[in-house]
């Protein structure tokens, strides 16, 4: 089986998301049981009572960026992150206030 560019890119994004998960759990071991990595997409969900935090790779206008979403009622809040490191830092800040 030959891997296409799309396949290798998708796998690389999934691995990057897994690195975010590991970095978050290293800083906040208490979230390990509440953290779910999507098995096929570069998406991470951290369950919390006030609403989940979701980290996902999104493609906008041909370029990919990390998005951090915070479930809030009545309106969810979305944050852009320029890198996996900035997404990790943003999530840690958000979890510090949970």
Rosetta blueprint (number, residue, H / E / L):
1 X L
2 X L
3 X L
4 X L
5 X H
6 X H
7 X H
8 X H
9 X H
10 X H
11 X H
12 X H
13 X H
14 X H
15 X H
16 X H
17 X H
18 X H
19 X H
20 X H
21 X H
22 X H
23 X H
24 X H
25 X H
26 X H
27 X H
28 X L
29 X H
30 X H
31 X H
32 X H
33 X H
34 X H
35 X E
36 X E
37 X E
38 X L
39 X L
40 X L
41 X L
42 X L
43 X E
44 X E
45 X E
46 X E
47 X L
48 X L
49 X L
50 X L
51 X L
52 X L
53 X E
54 X E
55 X E
56 X E
57 X E
58 X E
59 X E
60 X E
61 X L
62 X L
63 X E
64 X E
65 X E
66 X E
67 X E
68 X E
69 X E
70 X E
71 X L
72 X L
73 X L
74 X L
75 X L
76 X L
77 X E
78 X E
79 X E
80 X E
81 X E
82 X L
83 X L
84 X H
85 X H
86 X H
87 X H
88 X H
89 X H
90 X H
91 X H
92 X H
93 X H
94 X H
95 X H
96 X H
97 X L
98 X L
